[in-house]
Amino acid sequence: MSEGLITASLCHPSDRMAQELIDVMLRRLELRDTPSIEQRIVPFDILTPESIWT
């Protein structure tokens, strides 16, 4: 980013994503007979060249 090759990057918290995945998998095991879609929103940071210098 500092060389100007990319303009932005998404930074996802890996520990939070892993915990959300485990929670969803355990919930799906409990509700095995119920068809549904699980959706979780995990916050992330958008890094830009301006933000890496602050």
mmCIF entry with sequence, helices, sheets and N, C-alpha, C, O atoms, coordinates in Angstrom:
data_MODEL
# 
_entry.id   MODEL 
# 
_entity.id                         1 
_entity.type                       polymer 
_entity.pdbx_number_of_molecules   1 
# 
_entity_poly.entity_id                      1 
_entity_poly.type                           'polypeptide(L)' 
_entity_poly.nstd_linkage                   no 
_entity_poly.nstd_monomer                   no 
_entity_poly.pdbx_seq_one_letter_code       MSEGLITASLCHPSDRMAQELIDVMLRRLELRDTPSIEQRIVPFDILTPESIWT 
_entity_poly.pdbx_seq_one_letter_code_can   MSEGLITASLCHPSDRMAQELIDVMLRRLELRDTPSIEQRIVPFDILTPESIWT 
_entity_poly.pdbx_strand_id                 A 
# 
loop_
_entity_poly_seq.entity_id 
_entity_poly_seq.num 
_entity_poly_seq.mon_id 
_entity_poly_seq.hetero 
1 1  MET n 
1 2  SER n 
1 3  GLU n 
1 4  GLY n 
1 5  LEU n 
1 6  ILE n 
1 7  THR n 
1 8  ALA n 
1 9  SER n 
1 10 LEU n 
1 11 CYS n 
1 12 HIS n 
1 13 PRO n 
1 14 SER n 
1 15 ASP n 
1 16 ARG n 
1 17 MET n 
1 18 ALA n 
1 19 GLN n 
1 20 GLU n 
1 21 LEU n 
1 22 ILE n 
1 23 ASP n 
1 24 VAL n 
1 25 MET n 
1 26 LEU n 
1 27 ARG n 
1 28 ARG n 
1 29 LEU n 
1 30 GLU n 
1 31 LEU n 
1 32 ARG n 
1 33 ASP n 
1 34 THR n 
1 35 PRO n 
1 36 SER n 
1 37 ILE n 
1 38 GLU n 
1 39 GLN n 
1 40 ARG n 
1 41 ILE n 
1 42 VAL n 
1 43 PRO n 
1 44 PHE n 
1 45 ASP n 
1 46 ILE n 
1 47 LEU n 
1 48 THR n 
1 49 PRO n 
1 50 GLU n 
1 51 SER n 
1 52 ILE n 
1 53 TRP n 
1 54 THR n 
# 
_struct_asym.id          A 
_struct_asym.entity_id   1 
# 
loop_
_struct_conf.conf_type_id 
_struct_conf.id 
_struct_conf.pdbx_PDB_helix_id 
_struct_conf.beg_label_comp_id 
_struct_conf.beg_label_asym_id 
_struct_conf.beg_label_seq_id 
_struct_conf.pdbx_beg_PDB_ins_code 
_struct_conf.end_label_comp_id 
_struct_conf.end_label_asym_id 
_struct_conf.end_label_seq_id 
_struct_conf.pdbx_end_PDB_ins_code 
_struct_conf.beg_auth_comp_id 
_struct_conf.beg_auth_asym_id 
_struct_conf.beg_auth_seq_id 
_struct_conf.end_auth_comp_id 
_struct_conf.end_auth_asym_id 
_struct_conf.end_auth_seq_id 
_struct_conf.pdbx_PDB_helix_class 
_struct_conf.details 
_struct_conf.pdbx_PDB_helix_length 
HELX_P HELX_P1 AA1 SER A 14 ? GLU A 30 ? SER A 14 GLU A 30 1 ? 17 
HELX_P HELX_P2 AA2 PRO A 49 ? ILE A 52 ? PRO A 49 ILE A 52 1 ? 4  
# 
_struct_conf_type.id          HELX_P 
_struct_conf_type.criteria    ? 
_struct_conf_type.reference   ? 
# 
_struct_sheet.id               AA1 
_struct_sheet.type             ? 
_struct_sheet.number_strands   2 
_struct_sheet.details          ? 
# 
_struct_sheet_order.sheet_id     AA1 
_struct_sheet_order.range_id_1   1 
_struct_sheet_order.range_id_2   2 
_struct_sheet_order.offset       ? 
_struct_sheet_order.sense        anti-parallel 
# 
loop_
_struct_sheet_range.sheet_id 
_struct_sheet_range.id 
_struct_sheet_range.beg_label_comp_id 
_struct_sheet_range.beg_label_asym_id 
_struct_sheet_range.beg_label_seq_id 
_struct_sheet_range.pdbx_beg_PDB_ins_code 
_struct_sheet_range.end_label_comp_id 
_struct_sheet_range.end_label_asym_id 
_struct_sheet_range.end_label_seq_id 
_struct_sheet_range.pdbx_end_PDB_ins_code 
_struct_sheet_range.beg_auth_comp_id 
_struct_sheet_range.beg_auth_asym_id 
_struct_sheet_range.beg_auth_seq_id 
_struct_sheet_range.end_auth_comp_id 
_struct_sheet_range.end_auth_asym_id 
_struct_sheet_range.end_auth_seq_id 
AA1 1 SER A 9  ? CYS A 11 ? SER A 9  CYS A 11 
AA1 2 ASP A 45 ? LEU A 47 ? ASP A 45 LEU A 47 
# 
loop_
_atom_site.group_PDB 
_atom_site.id 
_atom_site.type_symbol 
_atom_site.label_atom_id 
_atom_site.label_alt_id 
_atom_site.label_comp_id 
_atom_site.label_asym_id 
_atom_site.label_entity_id 
_atom_site.label_seq_id 
_atom_site.pdbx_PDB_ins_code 
_atom_site.Cartn_x 
_atom_site.Cartn_y 
_atom_site.Cartn_z 
_atom_site.occupancy 
_atom_site.B_iso_or_equiv 
_atom_site.pdbx_formal_charge 
_atom_site.auth_seq_id 
_atom_site.auth_comp_id 
_atom_site.auth_asym_id 
_atom_site.auth_atom_id 
_atom_site.pdbx_PDB_model_num 
ATOM 1   N N  . MET A 1 1  ? 0.819   -1.173  0.000  1.00 0.00 ? 1  MET A N  1 
ATOM 2   C CA . MET A 1 1  ? 0.000   0.000   0.000  1.00 0.00 ? 1  MET A CA 1 
ATOM 3   C C  . MET A 1 1  ? 0.872   1.249   0.000  1.00 0.00 ? 1  MET A C  1 
ATOM 4   O O  . MET A 1 1  ? 0.552   2.226   -0.676 1.00 0.00 ? 1  MET A O  1 
ATOM 5   N N  . SER A 1 2  ? 1.942   1.227   0.731  1.00 0.00 ? 2  SER A N  1 
ATOM 6   C CA . SER A 1 2  ? 2.803   2.410   0.778  1.00 0.00 ? 2  SER A CA 1 
ATOM 7   C C  . SER A 1 2  ? 3.514   2.648   -0.550 1.00 0.00 ? 2  SER A C  1 
ATOM 8   O O  . SER A 1 2  ? 3.956   3.765   -0.819 1.00 0.00 ? 2  SER A O  1 
ATOM 9   N N  . GLU A 1 3  ? 3.631   1.602   -1.395 1.00 0.00 ? 3  GLU A N  1 
ATOM 10  C CA . GLU A 1 3  ? 4.243   1.764   -2.714 1.00 0.00 ? 3  GLU A CA 1 
ATOM 11  C C  . GLU A 1 3  ? 3.236   2.196   -3.770 1.00 0.00 ? 3  GLU A C  1 
ATOM 12  O O  . GLU A 1 3  ? 3.612   2.471   -4.909 1.00 0.00 ? 3  GLU A O  1 
ATOM 13  N N  . GLY A 1 4  ? 1.940   2.260   -3.396 1.00 0.00 ? 4  GLY A N  1 
ATOM 14  C CA . GLY A 1 4  ? 0.911   2.673   -4.332 1.00 0.00 ? 4  GLY A CA 1 
ATOM 15  C C  . GLY A 1 4  ? 0.397   1.559   -5.223 1.00 0.00 ? 4  GLY A C  1 
ATOM 16  O O  . GLY A 1 4  ? -0.274  1.836   -6.217 1.00 0.00 ? 4  GLY A O  1 
ATOM 17  N N  . LEU A 1 5  ? 0.694   0.291   -4.896 1.00 0.00 ? 5  LEU A N  1 
ATOM 18  C CA . LEU A 1 5  ? 0.246   -0.829  -5.719 1.00 0.00 ? 5  LEU A CA 1 
ATOM 19  C C  . LEU A 1 5  ? -1.221  -1.176  -5.487 1.00 0.00 ? 5  LEU A C  1 
ATOM 20  O O  . LEU A 1 5  ? -1.903  -1.630  -6.405 1.00 0.00 ? 5  LEU A O  1 
ATOM 21  N N  . ILE A 1 6  ? -1.705  -0.966  -4.278 1.00 0.00 ? 6  ILE A N  1 
ATOM 22  C CA . ILE A 1 6  ? -3.116  -1.177  -3.987 1.00 0.00 ? 6  ILE A CA 1 
ATOM 23  C C  . ILE A 1 6  ? -3.652  0.073   -3.310 1.00 0.00 ? 6  ILE A C  1 
ATOM 24  O O  . ILE A 1 6  ? -2.898  0.830   -2.698 1.00 0.00 ? 6  ILE A O  1 
ATOM 25  N N  . THR A 1 7  ? -4.960  0.287   -3.421 1.00 0.00 ? 7  THR A N  1 
ATOM 26  C CA . THR A 1 7  ? -5.535  1.511   -2.869 1.00 0.00 ? 7  THR A CA 1 
ATOM 27  C C  . THR A 1 7  ? -6.237  1.296   -1.536 1.00 0.00 ? 7  THR A C  1 
ATOM 28  O O  . THR A 1 7  ? -6.404  2.245   -0.770 1.00 0.00 ? 7  THR A O  1 
ATOM 29  N N  . ALA A 1 8  ? -6.651  0.066   -1.246 1.00 0.00 ? 8  ALA A N  1 
ATOM 30  C CA . ALA A 1 8  ? -7.323  -0.207  0.023  1.00 0.00 ? 8  ALA A CA 1 
ATOM 31  C C  . ALA A 1 8  ? -7.222  -1.692  0.347  1.00 0.00 ? 8  ALA A C  1 
ATOM 32  O O  . ALA A 1 8  ? -6.998  -2.525  -0.531 1.00 0.00 ? 8  ALA A O  1 
ATOM 33  N N  . SER A 1 9  ? -7.392  -1.999  1.619  1.00 0.00 ? 9  SER A N  1 
ATOM 34  C CA . SER A 1 9  ? -7.341  -3.379  2.074  1.00 0.00 ? 9  SER A CA 1 
ATOM 35  C C  . SER A 1 9  ? -8.394  -3.573  3.154  1.00 0.00 ? 9  SER A C  1 
ATOM 36  O O  . SER A 1 9  ? -8.615  -2.686  3.979  1.00 0.00 ? 9  SER A O  1 
ATOM 37  N N  . LEU A 1 10 ? -9.045  -4.735  3.149  1.00 0.00 ? 10 LEU A N  1 
ATOM 38  C CA . LEU A 1 10 ? -10.012 -5.065  4.185  1.00 0.00 ? 10 LEU A CA 1 
ATOM 39  C C  . LEU A 1 10 ? -9.311  -5.900  5.255  1.00 0.00 ? 10 LEU A C  1 
ATOM 40  O O  . LEU A 1 10 ? -8.645  -6.887  4.943  1.00 0.00 ? 10 LEU A O  1 
ATOM 41  N N  . CYS A 1 11 ? -9.459  -5.512  6.477  1.00 0.00 ? 11 CYS A N  1 
ATOM 42  C CA . CYS A 1 11 ? -8.795  -6.190  7.597  1.00 0.00 ? 11 CYS A CA 1 
ATOM 43  C C  . CYS A 1 11 ? -9.868  -6.822  8.478  1.00 0.00 ? 11 CYS A C  1 
ATOM 44  O O  . CYS A 1 11 ? -10.583 -6.121  9.195  1.00 0.00 ? 11 CYS A O  1 
ATOM 45  N N  . HIS A 1 12 ? -9.976  -8.150  8.422  1.00 0.00 ? 12 HIS A N  1 
ATOM 46  C CA . HIS A 1 12 ? -10.962 -8.888  9.206  1.00 0.00 ? 12 HIS A CA 1 
ATOM 47  C C  . HIS A 1 12 ? -10.298 -9.465  10.455 1.00 0.00 ? 12 HIS A C  1 
ATOM 48  O O  . HIS A 1 12 ? -9.214  -10.041 10.357 1.00 0.00 ? 12 HIS A O  1 
ATOM 49  N N  . PRO A 1 13 ? -10.918 -9.325  11.621 1.00 0.00 ? 13 PRO A N  1 
ATOM 50  C CA . PRO A 1 13 ? -10.346 -9.893  12.846 1.00 0.00 ? 13 PRO A CA 1 
ATOM 51  C C  . PRO A 1 13 ? -10.469 -11.422 12.829 1.00 0.00 ? 13 PRO A C  1 
ATOM 52  O O  . PRO A 1 13 ? -11.568 -11.956 12.976 1.00 0.00 ? 13 PRO A O  1 
ATOM 53  N N  . SER A 1 14 ? -9.367  -12.111 12.655 1.00 0.00 ? 14 SER A N  1 
ATOM 54  C CA . SER A 1 14 ? -9.400  -13.569 12.482 1.00 0.00 ? 14 SER A CA 1 
ATOM 55  C C  . SER A 1 14 ? -9.946  -14.295 13.710 1.00 0.00 ? 14 SER A C  1 
ATOM 56  O O  . SER A 1 14 ? -10.628 -15.309 13.564 1.00 0.00 ? 14 SER A O  1 
ATOM 57  N N  . ASP A 1 15 ? -9.666  -13.804 14.907 1.00 0.00 ? 15 ASP A N  1 
ATOM 58  C CA . ASP A 1 15 ? -10.189 -14.472 16.102 1.00 0.00 ? 15 ASP A CA 1 
ATOM 59  C C  . ASP A 1 15 ? -11.705 -14.362 16.180 1.00 0.00 ? 15 ASP A C  1 
ATOM 60  O O  . ASP A 1 15 ? -12.376 -15.322 16.559 1.00 0.00 ? 15 ASP A O  1 
ATOM 61  N N  . ARG A 1 16 ? -12.246 -13.217 15.831 1.00 0.00 ? 16 ARG A N  1 
ATOM 62  C CA . ARG A 1 16 ? -13.714 -13.048 15.849 1.00 0.00 ? 16 ARG A CA 1 
ATOM 63  C C  . ARG A 1 16 ? -14.363 -13.876 14.754 1.00 0.00 ? 16 ARG A C  1 
ATOM 64  O O  . ARG A 1 16 ? -15.423 -14.462 14.974 1.00 0.00 ? 16 ARG A O  1 
ATOM 65  N N  . MET A 1 17 ? -13.751 -13.937 13.581 1.00 0.00 ? 17 MET A N  1 
ATOM 66  C CA . MET A 1 17 ? -14.314 -14.728 12.493 1.00 0.00 ? 17 MET A CA 1 
ATOM 67  C C  . MET A 1 17 ? -14.331 -16.209 12.858 1.00 0.00 ? 17 MET A C  1 
ATOM 68  O O  . MET A 1 17 ? -15.300 -16.913 12.573 1.00 0.00 ? 17 MET A O  1 
ATOM 69  N N  . ALA A 1 18 ? -13.260 -16.673 13.485 1.00 0.00 ? 18 ALA A N  1 
ATOM 70  C CA . ALA A 1 18 ? -13.191 -18.080 13.897 1.00 0.00 ? 18 ALA A CA 1 
ATOM 71  C C  . ALA A 1 18 ? -14.270 -18.390 14.938 1.00 0.00 ? 18 ALA A C  1 
ATOM 72  O O  . ALA A 1 18 ? -14.919 -19.433 14.867 1.00 0.00 ? 18 ALA A O  1 
ATOM 73  N N  . GLN A 1 19 ? -14.460 -17.498 15.892 1.00 0.00 ? 19 GLN A N  1 
ATOM 74  C CA . GLN A 1 19 ? -15.479 -17.720 16.922 1.00 0.00 ? 19 GLN A CA 1 
ATOM 75  C C  . GLN A 1 19 ? -16.881 -17.727 16.320 1.00 0.00 ? 19 GLN A C  1 
ATOM 76  O O  . GLN A 1 19 ? -17.712 -18.549 16.705 1.00 0.00 ? 19 GLN A O  1 
ATOM 77  N N  . GLU A 1 20 ? -17.148 -16.833 15.394 1.00 0.00 ? 20 GLU A N  1 
ATOM 78  C CA . GLU A 1 20 ? -18.461 -16.805 14.734 1.00 0.00 ? 20 GLU A CA 1 
ATOM 79  C C  . GLU A 1 20 ? -18.698 -18.097 13.949 1.00 0.00 ? 20 GLU A C  1 
ATOM 80  O O  . GLU A 1 20 ? -19.804 -18.635 13.965 1.00 0.00 ? 20 GLU A O  1 
ATOM 81  N N  . LEU A 1 21 ? -17.676 -18.592 13.270 1.00 0.00 ? 21 LEU A N  1 
ATOM 82  C CA . LEU A 1 21 ? -17.801 -19.833 12.512 1.00 0.00 ? 21 LEU A CA 1 
ATOM 83  C C  . LEU A 1 21 ? -18.123 -21.005 13.427 1.00 0.00 ? 21 LEU A C  1 
ATOM 84  O O  . LEU A 1 21 ? -18.996 -21.814 13.116 1.00 0.00 ? 21 LEU A O  1 
ATOM 85  N N  . ILE A 1 22 ? -17.430 -21.100 14.543 1.00 0.00 ? 22 ILE A N  1 
ATOM 86  C CA . ILE A 1 22 ? -17.683 -22.176 15.498 1.00 0.00 ? 22 ILE A CA 1 
ATOM 87  C C  . ILE A 1 22 ? -19.103 -22.074 16.049 1.00 0.00 ? 22 ILE A C  1 
ATOM 88  O O  . ILE A 1 22 ? -19.797 -23.083 16.178 1.00 0.00 ? 22 ILE A O  1 
ATOM 89  N N  . ASP A 1 23 ? -19.535 -20.852 16.373 1.00 0.00 ? 23 ASP A N  1 
ATOM 90  C CA . ASP A 1 23 ? -20.899 -20.662 16.881 1.00 0.00 ? 23 ASP A CA 1 
ATOM 91  C C  . ASP A 1 23 ? -21.938 -21.122 15.861 1.00 0.00 ? 23 ASP A C  1 
ATOM 92  O O  . ASP A 1 23 ? -22.910 -21.788 16.220 1.00 0.00 ? 23 ASP A O  1 
ATOM 93  N N  . VAL A 1 24 ? -21.739 -20.775 14.606 1.00 0.00 ? 24 VAL A N  1 
ATOM 94  C CA . VAL A 1 24 ? -22.678 -21.171 13.556 1.00 0.00 ? 24 VAL A CA 1 
ATOM 95  C C  . VAL A 1 24 ? -22.688 -22.692 13.390 1.00 0.00 ? 24 VAL A C  1 
ATOM 96  O O  . VAL A 1 24 ? -23.755 -23.294 13.270 1.00 0.00 ? 24 VAL A O  1 
ATOM 97  N N  . MET A 1 25 ? -21.520 -23.309 13.382 1.00 0.00 ? 25 MET A N  1 
ATOM 98  C CA . MET A 1 25 ? -21.465 -24.766 13.222 1.00 0.00 ? 25 MET A CA 1 
ATOM 99  C C  . MET A 1 25 ? -22.168 -25.481 14.382 1.00 0.00 ? 25 MET A C  1 
ATOM 100 O O  . MET A 1 25 ? -22.897 -26.447 14.158 1.00 0.00 ? 25 MET A O  1 
ATOM 101 N N  . LEU A 1 26 ? -21.957 -25.020 15.606 1.00 0.00 ? 26 LEU A N  1 
ATOM 102 C CA . LEU A 1 26 ? -22.620 -25.643 16.751 1.00 0.00 ? 26 LEU A CA 1 
ATOM 103 C C  . LEU A 1 26 ? -24.128 -25.436 16.693 1.00 0.00 ? 26 LEU A C  1 
ATOM 104 O O  . LEU A 1 26 ? -24.896 -26.342 17.017 1.00 0.00 ? 26 LEU A O  1 
ATOM 105 N N  . ARG A 1 27 ? -24.546 -24.259 16.285 1.00 0.00 ? 27 ARG A N  1 
ATOM 106 C CA . ARG A 1 27 ? -25.981 -23.985 16.155 1.00 0.00 ? 27 ARG A CA 1 
ATOM 107 C C  . ARG A 1 27 ? -26.602 -24.867 15.079 1.00 0.00 ? 27 ARG A C  1 
ATOM 108 O O  . ARG A 1 27 ? -27.708 -25.377 15.258 1.00 0.00 ? 27 ARG A O  1 
ATOM 109 N N  . ARG A 1 28 ? -25.908 -25.049 13.973 1.00 0.00 ? 28 ARG A N  1 
ATOM 110 C CA . ARG A 1 28 ? -26.443 -25.894 12.901 1.00 0.00 ? 28 ARG A CA 1 
ATOM 111 C C  . ARG A 1 28 ? -26.547 -27.352 13.346 1.00 0.00 ? 28 ARG A C  1 
ATOM 112 O O  . ARG A 1 28 ? -27.453 -28.065 12.913 1.00 0.00 ? 28 ARG A O  1 
ATOM 113 N N  . LEU A 1 29 ? -25.637 -27.802 14.198 1.00 0.00 ? 29 LEU A N  1 
ATOM 114 C CA . LEU A 1 29 ? -25.741 -29.158 14.727 1.00 0.00 ? 29 LEU A CA 1 
ATOM 115 C C  . LEU A 1 29 ? -26.964 -29.310 15.623 1.00 0.00 ? 29 LEU A C  1 
ATOM 116 O O  . LEU A 1 29 ? -27.623 -30.350 15.607 1.00 0.00 ? 29 LEU A O  1 
ATOM 117 N N  . GLU A 1 30 ? -27.269 -28.270 16.408 1.00 0.00 ? 30 GLU A N  1 
ATOM 118 C CA . GLU A 1 30 ? -28.446 -28.306 17.275 1.00 0.00 ? 30 GLU A CA 1 
ATOM 119 C C  . GLU A 1 30 ? -29.735 -28.295 16.461 1.00 0.00 ? 30 GLU A C  1 
ATOM 120 O O  . GLU A 1 30 ? -30.705 -28.959 16.826 1.00 0.00 ? 30 GLU A O  1 
ATOM 121 N N  . LEU A 1 31 ? -29.750 -27.553 15.369 1.00 0.00 ? 31 LEU A N  1 
ATOM 122 C CA . LEU A 1 31 ? -30.955 -27.394 14.546 1.00 0.00 ? 31 LEU A CA 1 
ATOM 123 C C  . LEU A 1 31 ? -30.824 -28.157 13.237 1.00 0.00 ? 31 LEU A C  1 
ATOM 124 O O  . LEU A 1 31 ? -31.213 -27.665 12.178 1.00 0.00 ? 31 LEU A O  1 
ATOM 125 N N  . ARG A 1 32 ? -30.283 -29.338 13.317 1.00 0.00 ? 32 ARG A N  1 
ATOM 126 C CA . ARG A 1 32 ? -29.975 -30.149 12.140 1.00 0.00 ? 32 ARG A CA 1 
ATOM 127 C C  . ARG A 1 32 ? -31.184 -30.369 11.232 1.00 0.00 ? 32 ARG A C  1 
ATOM 128 O O  . ARG A 1 32 ? -31.038 -30.387 10.009 1.00 0.00 ? 32 ARG A O  1 
ATOM 129 N N  . ASP A 1 33 ? -32.359 -30.534 11.804 1.00 0.00 ? 33 ASP A N  1 
ATOM 130 C CA . ASP A 1 33 ? -33.550 -30.852 11.012 1.00 0.00 ? 33 ASP A CA 1 
ATOM 131 C C  . ASP A 1 33 ? -34.271 -29.612 10.484 1.00 0.00 ? 33 ASP A C  1 
ATOM 132 O O  . ASP A 1 33 ? -35.262 -29.739 9.765  1.00 0.00 ? 33 ASP A O  1 
ATOM 133 N N  . THR A 1 34 ? -33.798 -28.437 10.824 1.00 0.00 ? 34 THR A N  1 
ATOM 134 C CA . THR A 1 34 ? -34.454 -27.207 10.407 1.00 0.00 ? 34 THR A CA 1 
ATOM 135 C C  . THR A 1 34 ? -33.645 -26.538 9.294  1.00 0.00 ? 34 THR A C  1 
ATOM 136 O O  . THR A 1 34 ? -32.534 -26.064 9.536  1.00 0.00 ? 34 THR A O  1 
ATOM 137 N N  . PRO A 1 35 ? -34.190 -26.498 8.087  1.00 0.00 ? 35 PRO A N  1 
ATOM 138 C CA . PRO A 1 35 ? -33.461 -25.820 7.012  1.00 0.00 ? 35 PRO A CA 1 
ATOM 139 C C  . PRO A 1 35 ? -33.493 -24.299 7.219  1.00 0.00 ? 35 PRO A C  1 
ATOM 140 O O  . PRO A 1 35 ? -34.562 -23.704 7.360  1.00 0.00 ? 35 PRO A O  1 
ATOM 141 N N  . SER A 1 36 ? -32.342 -23.702 7.234  1.00 0.00 ? 36 SER A N  1 
ATOM 142 C CA . SER A 1 36 ? -32.270 -22.250 7.396  1.00 0.00 ? 36 SER A CA 1 
ATOM 143 C C  . SER A 1 36 ? -30.916 -21.765 6.899  1.00 0.00 ? 36 SER A C  1 
ATOM 144 O O  . SER A 1 36 ? -30.014 -22.548 6.602  1.00 0.00 ? 36 SER A O  1 
ATOM 145 N N  . ILE A 1 37 ? -30.812 -20.475 6.821  1.00 0.00 ? 37 ILE A N  1 
ATOM 146 C CA . ILE A 1 37 ? -29.556 -19.843 6.405  1.00 0.00 ? 37 ILE A CA 1 
ATOM 147 C C  . ILE A 1 37 ? -29.040 -19.037 7.588  1.00 0.00 ? 37 ILE A C  1 
ATOM 148 O O  . ILE A 1 37 ? -29.767 -18.226 8.162  1.00 0.00 ? 37 ILE A O  1 
ATOM 149 N N  . GLU A 1 38 ? -27.810 -19.260 7.938  1.00 0.00 ? 38 GLU A N  1 
ATOM 150 C CA . GLU A 1 38 ? -27.176 -18.498 9.016  1.00 0.00 ? 38 GLU A CA 1 
ATOM 151 C C  . GLU A 1 38 ? -26.360 -17.374 8.390  1.00 0.00 ? 38 GLU A C  1 
ATOM 152 O O  . GLU A 1 38 ? -25.579 -17.594 7.465  1.00 0.00 ? 38 GLU A O  1 
ATOM 153 N N  . GLN A 1 39 ? -26.552 -16.185 8.903  1.00 0.00 ? 39 GLN A N  1 
ATOM 154 C CA . GLN A 1 39 ? -25.778 -15.046 8.424  1.00 0.00 ? 39 GLN A CA 1 
ATOM 155 C C  . GLN A 1 39 ? -25.265 -14.284 9.631  1.00 0.00 ? 39 GLN A C  1 
ATOM 156 O O  . GLN A 1 39 ? -26.024 -13.964 10.545 1.00 0.00 ? 39 GLN A O  1 
ATOM 157 N N  . ARG A 1 40 ? -23.992 -13.999 9.627  1.00 0.00 ? 40 ARG A N  1 
ATOM 158 C CA . ARG A 1 40 ? -23.381 -13.230 10.707 1.00 0.00 ? 40 ARG A CA 1 
ATOM 159 C C  . ARG A 1 40 ? -22.647 -12.047 10.094 1.00 0.00 ? 40 ARG A C  1 
ATOM 160 O O  . ARG A 1 40 ? -22.065 -12.149 9.015  1.00 0.00 ? 40 ARG A O  1 
ATOM 161 N N  . ILE A 1 41 ? -22.684 -10.954 10.782 1.00 0.00 ? 41 ILE A N  1 
ATOM 162 C CA . ILE A 1 41 ? -21.961 -9.762  10.336 1.00 0.00 ? 41 ILE A CA 1 
ATOM 163 C C  . ILE A 1 41 ? -20.784 -9.563  11.278 1.00 0.00 ? 41 ILE A C  1 
ATOM 164 O O  . ILE A 1 41 ? -20.959 -9.372  12.482 1.00 0.00 ? 41 ILE A O  1 
ATOM 165 N N  . VAL A 1 42 ? -19.596 -9.610  10.718 1.00 0.00 ? 42 VAL A N  1 
ATOM 166 C CA . VAL A 1 42 ? -18.376 -9.409  11.495 1.00 0.00 ? 42 VAL A CA 1 
ATOM 167 C C  . VAL A 1 42 ? -17.774 -8.068  11.061 1.00 0.00 ? 42 VAL A C  1 
ATOM 168 O O  . VAL A 1 42 ? -17.500 -7.867  9.878  1.00 0.00 ? 42 VAL A O  1 
ATOM 169 N N  . PRO A 1 43 ? -17.570 -7.162  12.002 1.00 0.00 ? 43 PRO A N  1 
ATOM 170 C CA . PRO A 1 43 ? -17.013 -5.863  11.624 1.00 0.00 ? 43 PRO A CA 1 
ATOM 171 C C  . PRO A 1 43 ? -15.594 -6.001  11.082 1.00 0.00 ? 43 PRO A C  1 
ATOM 172 O O  . PRO A 1 43 ? -14.862 -6.920  11.450 1.00 0.00 ? 43 PRO A O  1 
ATOM 173 N N  . PHE A 1 44 ? -15.227 -5.095  10.222 1.00 0.00 ? 44 PHE A N  1 
ATOM 174 C CA . PHE A 1 44 ? -13.884 -5.098  9.649  1.00 0.00 ? 44 PHE A CA 1 
ATOM 175 C C  . PHE A 1 44 ? -13.409 -3.672  9.470  1.00 0.00 ? 44 PHE A C  1 
ATOM 176 O O  . PHE A 1 44 ? -14.203 -2.732  9.500  1.00 0.00 ? 44 PHE A O  1 
ATOM 177 N N  . ASP A 1 45 ? -12.123 -3.519  9.285  1.00 0.00 ? 45 ASP A N  1 
ATOM 178 C CA . ASP A 1 45 ? -11.526 -2.209  9.045  1.00 0.00 ? 45 ASP A CA 1 
ATOM 179 C C  . ASP A 1 45 ? -11.159 -2.092  7.575  1.00 0.00 ? 45 ASP A C  1 
ATOM 180 O O  . ASP A 1 45 ? -10.753 -3.069  6.946  1.00 0.00 ? 45 ASP A O  1 
ATOM 181 N N  . ILE A 1 46 ? -11.301 -0.909  7.041  1.00 0.00 ? 46 ILE A N  1 
ATOM 182 C CA . ILE A 1 46 ? -10.841 -0.617  5.687  1.00 0.00 ? 46 ILE A CA 1 
ATOM 183 C C  . ILE A 1 46 ? -9.579  0.222   5.831  1.00 0.00 ? 46 ILE A C  1 
ATOM 184 O O  . ILE A 1 46 ? -9.618  1.346   6.331  1.00 0.00 ? 46 ILE A O  1 
ATOM 185 N N  . LEU A 1 47 ? -8.475  -0.334  5.390  1.00 0.00 ? 47 LEU A N  1 
ATOM 186 C CA . LEU A 1 47 ? -7.196  0.365   5.480  1.00 0.00 ? 47 LEU A CA 1 
ATOM 187 C C  . LEU A 1 47 ? -6.899  1.051   4.149  1.00 0.00 ? 47 LEU A C  1 
ATOM 188 O O  . LEU A 1 47 ? -7.019  0.446   3.083  1.00 0.00 ? 47 LEU A O  1 
ATOM 189 N N  . THR A 1 48 ? -6.516  2.299   4.228  1.00 0.00 ? 48 THR A N  1 
ATOM 190 C CA . THR A 1 48 ? -6.111  3.071   3.051  1.00 0.00 ? 48 THR A CA 1 
ATOM 191 C C  . THR A 1 48 ? -4.703  3.593   3.293  1.00 0.00 ? 48 THR A C  1 
ATOM 192 O O  . THR A 1 48 ? -4.230  3.569   4.429  1.00 0.00 ? 48 THR A O  1 
ATOM 193 N N  . PRO A 1 49 ? -4.029  4.058   2.263  1.00 0.00 ? 49 PRO A N  1 
ATOM 194 C CA . PRO A 1 49 ? -2.677  4.592   2.492  1.00 0.00 ? 49 PRO A CA 1 
ATOM 195 C C  . PRO A 1 49 ? -2.650  5.677   3.564  1.00 0.00 ? 49 PRO A C  1 
ATOM 196 O O  . PRO A 1 49 ? -1.682  5.787   4.316  1.00 0.00 ? 49 PRO A O  1 
ATOM 197 N N  . GLU A 1 50 ? -3.708  6.474   3.632  1.00 0.00 ? 50 GLU A N  1 
ATOM 198 C CA . GLU A 1 50 ? -3.754  7.545   4.645  1.00 0.00 ? 50 GLU A CA 1 
ATOM 199 C C  . GLU A 1 50 ? -3.869  6.992   6.060  1.00 0.00 ? 50 GLU A C  1 
ATOM 200 O O  . GLU A 1 50 ? -3.347  7.583   7.005  1.00 0.00 ? 50 GLU A O  1 
ATOM 201 N N  . SER A 1 51 ? -4.559  5.846   6.209  1.00 0.00 ? 51 SER A N  1 
ATOM 202 C CA . SER A 1 51 ? -4.779  5.313   7.556  1.00 0.00 ? 51 SER A CA 1 
ATOM 203 C C  . SER A 1 51 ? -3.585  4.539   8.104  1.00 0.00 ? 51 SER A C  1 
ATOM 204 O O  . SER A 1 51 ? -3.476  4.375   9.319  1.00 0.00 ? 51 SER A O  1 
ATOM 205 N N  . ILE A 1 52 ? -2.688  4.060   7.248  1.00 0.00 ? 52 ILE A N  1 
ATOM 206 C CA . ILE A 1 52 ? -1.555  3.287   7.789  1.00 0.00 ? 52 ILE A CA 1 
ATOM 207 C C  . ILE A 1 52 ? -0.483  4.181   8.406  1.00 0.00 ? 52 ILE A C  1 
ATOM 208 O O  . ILE A 1 52 ? 0.388   3.688   9.123  1.00 0.00 ? 52 ILE A O  1 
ATOM 209 N N  . TRP A 1 53 ? -0.531  5.459   8.146  1.00 0.00 ? 53 TRP A N  1 
ATOM 210 C CA . TRP A 1 53 ? 0.471   6.362   8.689  1.00 0.00 ? 53 TRP A CA 1 
ATOM 211 C C  . TRP A 1 53 ? -0.001  7.049   9.969  1.00 0.00 ? 53 TRP A C  1 
ATOM 212 O O  . TRP A 1 53 ? 0.742   7.831   10.561 1.00 0.00 ? 53 TRP A O  1 
ATOM 213 N N  . THR A 1 54 ? -1.244  6.761   10.402 1.00 0.00 ? 54 THR A N  1 
ATOM 214 C CA . THR A 1 54 ? -1.752  7.420   11.621 1.00 0.00 ? 54 THR A CA 1 
ATOM 215 C C  . THR A 1 54 ? -1.631  6.524   12.810 1.00 0.00 ? 54 THR A C  1 
ATOM 216 O O  . THR A 1 54 ? -2.007  6.912   13.916 1.00 0.00 ? 54 THR A O  1 
# 
